Amino acid sequence: MSEDLRLIHCQGAALDPYLDALGQLRITVFREFPYLYDGSLEYERDYLRTYAAAEQSLVVLVLRGSDVVGATTCIPMTAEGPEFQEAFVRAGYDLSQICYFGESILLPELRGRGLGKEFFRRREAHARELGAQITTFCAVDRPEDHPQRPADYRPLSGLWQQQGYERHPELQCILNWKENHESEESPKTLTFWLKKRQDS
Ligand SMILES: CC(C)(COP(=O)(O)OP(=O)(O)OC[C@H]1O[C@@H](n2cnc3c(N)ncnc32)[C@H](O)[C@@H]1OP(=O)(O)O)[C@@H](O)C(=O)NCCC(=O)NCCS
């Protein structure tokens, strides 16, 4: 890792001083395909409050100087909202065994140097400390021929498979956000990827 980057861990209320910087980074990174998110800090504050309010959440921030240039988040599934829990409840999972990974985001110029894998290592270590048997995250479903897919887009599915995650098409959630070409929020379908703990 470059010497001017620092990774710090925030749990619960320790995230408070970074909430707006993290929200702004989410807006910047998720504006790109495949999320196309036309975000607002107001929505971000509301979304991130769940992490700041949960003592057992973990947010890893990548700092360059005092700027937040990357982040990854995780939280016990029991502390997440019903929109994330529902598919697992319906399928008969024990929510107390699941750690949910919220996002991994990095400014584009910092990608491809191993931080994404480091994000998985740190979140999986946290999930082990929580005693979770399953780690999971979800990703938005987009068709191959989506009109806004850049010609040089590199899907992250290879990275996720390499990290031991498997896509579960039977586990989906619907989240609402406003895309860059939309005048208001609309529902998007996301599919969960899961990994079962190997060392138990
Ligand atoms: C997810 C993300 C943080 C990964 O970070 P990263 O530091 O590039 O990850 P790593 O360097 O550890 O590994 C990247 C792997 O994915 C591949 N990859 C896919 N797209 C890539 C891209 N745009 N840039 C660099 N690597 C990419 C690389 O080949 C690499 O695999 P390899 O080591 O086997 O060659 C970063 O790509 C990102 O911010 N993406 C946009 C936000 C997003 O979609 N997040 C995931 C959903 S929340």
The ligand as a MOL file (V3000), in Angstrom:
LIG
                    3D

  0  0  0     0  0            999 V3000
M  V30 BEGIN CTAB
M  V30 COUNTS 48 50 0 0 0
M  V30 BEGIN ATOM
M  V30 1 C -14.7440 -2.9200 -4.8130 0
M  V30 2 C -13.4460 -2.1420 -4.8020 0
M  V30 3 C -13.3050 -1.4070 -3.4750 0
M  V30 4 C -12.3060 -3.1790 -4.9570 0
M  V30 5 O -11.1320 -2.5110 -4.7050 0
M  V30 6 P -9.7120 -2.8740 -5.3310 0
M  V30 7 O -8.7050 -2.2600 -4.4370 0
M  V30 8 O -9.6940 -2.5610 -6.7480 0
M  V30 9 O -9.6350 -4.4520 -5.1220 0
M  V30 10 P -8.3210 -5.3580 -5.2400 0
M  V30 11 O -7.1900 -4.5680 -5.8260 0
M  V30 12 O -8.1060 -6.0200 -3.9320 0
M  V30 13 O -8.8070 -6.4890 -6.2470 0
M  V30 14 C -9.4060 -6.1060 -7.4240 0
M  V30 15 C -9.6310 -7.3320 -8.2330 0
M  V30 16 O -10.7840 -7.0960 -9.0230 0
M  V30 17 C -10.4140 -6.9270 -10.3890 0
M  V30 18 N -11.0180 -5.6520 -10.8150 0
M  V30 19 C -12.2670 -5.5640 -11.2670 0
M  V30 20 N -12.5580 -4.3010 -11.5800 0
M  V30 21 C -11.4990 -3.5570 -11.3040 0
M  V30 22 C -11.2030 -2.1580 -11.4430 0
M  V30 23 N -12.0920 -1.2870 -11.9270 0
M  V30 24 N -10.0150 -1.7170 -11.0440 0
M  V30 25 C -9.1050 -2.5820 -10.5430 0
M  V30 26 N -9.3290 -3.9050 -10.4050 0
M  V30 27 C -10.5120 -4.4050 -10.8000 0
M  V30 28 C -8.8930 -6.9330 -10.4540 0
M  V30 29 O -8.4780 -7.6870 -11.5620 0
M  V30 30 C -8.4710 -7.5900 -9.1430 0
M  V30 31 O -8.3930 -8.9770 -9.2480 0
M  V30 32 P -6.9310 -9.7030 -9.3210 0
M  V30 33 O -6.1640 -9.2820 -8.1190 0
M  V30 34 O -7.2690 -11.1600 -9.3140 0
M  V30 35 O -6.3400 -9.2200 -10.5870 0
M  V30 36 C -13.3720 -1.1200 -5.9540 0
M  V30 37 O -13.3640 -1.8270 -7.1770 0
M  V30 38 C -14.5380 -0.1370 -5.9850 0
M  V30 39 O -14.5510 0.8570 -5.2580 0
M  V30 40 N -15.5490 -0.3720 -6.8750 0
M  V30 41 C -16.7120 0.5120 -7.0190 0
M  V30 42 C -17.7220 0.3240 -5.9220 0
M  V30 43 C -18.3480 -1.0440 -5.9320 0
M  V30 44 O -18.9270 -1.4740 -6.9170 0
M  V30 45 N -18.2110 -1.7610 -4.8030 0
M  V30 46 C -18.7190 -3.0850 -4.6550 0
M  V30 47 C -20.1510 -3.1120 -4.2460 0
M  V30 48 S -20.4380 -2.3120 -2.7130 0
M  V30 END ATOM
M  V30 BEGIN BOND
M  V30 1 1 1 2
M  V30 2 1 2 3
M  V30 3 1 2 4
M  V30 4 1 2 36
M  V30 5 1 4 5
M  V30 6 1 5 6
M  V30 7 2 6 7
M  V30 8 1 6 8
M  V30 9 1 6 9
M  V30 10 1 9 10
M  V30 11 2 10 11
M  V30 12 1 10 12
M  V30 13 1 10 13
M  V30 14 1 13 14
M  V30 15 1 14 15
M  V30 16 1 15 16
M  V30 17 1 15 30
M  V30 18 1 16 17
M  V30 19 1 17 18
M  V30 20 1 17 28
M  V30 21 1 18 19
M  V30 22 1 18 27
M  V30 23 2 19 20
M  V30 24 1 20 21
M  V30 25 1 21 22
M  V30 26 2 21 27
M  V30 27 1 22 23
M  V30 28 2 22 24
M  V30 29 1 24 25
M  V30 30 2 25 26
M  V30 31 1 26 27
M  V30 32 1 28 29
M  V30 33 1 28 30
M  V30 34 1 30 31
M  V30 35 1 31 32
M  V30 36 2 32 33
M  V30 37 1 32 34
M  V30 38 1 32 35
M  V30 39 1 36 37
M  V30 40 1 36 38
M  V30 41 2 38 39
M  V30 42 1 38 40
M  V30 43 1 40 41
M  V30 44 1 41 42
M  V30 45 1 42 43
M  V30 46 2 43 44
M  V30 47 1 43 45
M  V30 48 1 45 46
M  V30 49 1 46 47
M  V30 50 1 47 48
M  V30 END BOND
M  V30 END CTAB
M  END
